[in-house]
Amino acid sequence: MITAIPRIWLAAAAATILAATTPATADEVRAVSTGGEGDLTMCPYTGCNLYHHIKLPPQIAIGDKVRLRFGSNTKHYNFPIARIVRNADTCTVFSQSTKTENVEKIEVASCGPAPGAQ
């Protein structure tokens, strides 16, 4: 008689296999060049809102404050760059250095090393 394998065991096994075969390419960096736009997630109170095609400067670095314009009823926001995580050719730019859930962030689909950065 074959017994059913609990789903949680299957999920744990899949996560272990995926972690073993997925290269760890995400790195925190100090500065990046951008493709000129990204997707902004704003979490003002209880939920988060996503805004597409936000214009970005050609280069951003930790410590910068990037002036953003977004929304159909145009809003202005000085986005503080606290943390940048680069994963291959994409980046996530966070407004806080530690928190990564329900926090303001910008997903940059096309980013690379900043000129002069290593």
C-alpha positions, 0 to 999 in steps of 0.5 A, spaced: 500 500 500 502 506 497 501 512 502 500 519 500 506 524 501 504 530 505 504 536 500 509 540 505 514 534 504 514 535 496 514 543 497 520 542 501 524 537 496 522 541 490 525 548 494 531 544 496 532 541 489 531 548 486 536 552 491 541 546 489 540 548 481 539 555 481 545 559 481 546 565 487 547 571 482 543 576 486 548 581 489 548 587 493 551 593 489 552 600 490 550 603 484 547 601 477 546 604 470 539 603 468 535 602 462 531 609 463 525 606 466 522 601 471 516 599 475 515 602 482 511 599 488 508 604 493 505 601 499 502 607 503 498 604 508 495 597 508 496 595 500 501 596 495 500 599 488 504 598 482 506 603 477 509 601 470 514 605 466 517 610 471 522 614 468 529 613 472 536 617 471 541 613 467 545 611 473 543 611 481 547 609 487 545 608 494 544 615 498 541 618 492 534 621 492 531 620 485 525 625 483 519 620 481 513 622 477 507 617 477 500 615 476 494 618 472 493 623 477 501 625 477 504 624 484 511 627 485 516 623 490 523 623 492 525 616 492 531 614 497 535 609 494 537 605 500 539 598 497 540 595 490 540 588 489 542 586 482 540 579 479 543 578 472 541 584 468 535 586 472 535 590 479 531 591 485 532 598 488 529 599 495 527 605 499 529 601 506 536 597 507 533 591 511 525 590 509 523 587 503 516 586 503 511 591 503 516 596 502 517 602 496 521 599 491 523 599 483 524 593 479 529 595 473 528 590 468 534 593 464 540 595 469 548 594 469 554 596 472 555 603 473 560 606 469 567 606 473 564 601 478 566 594 479 
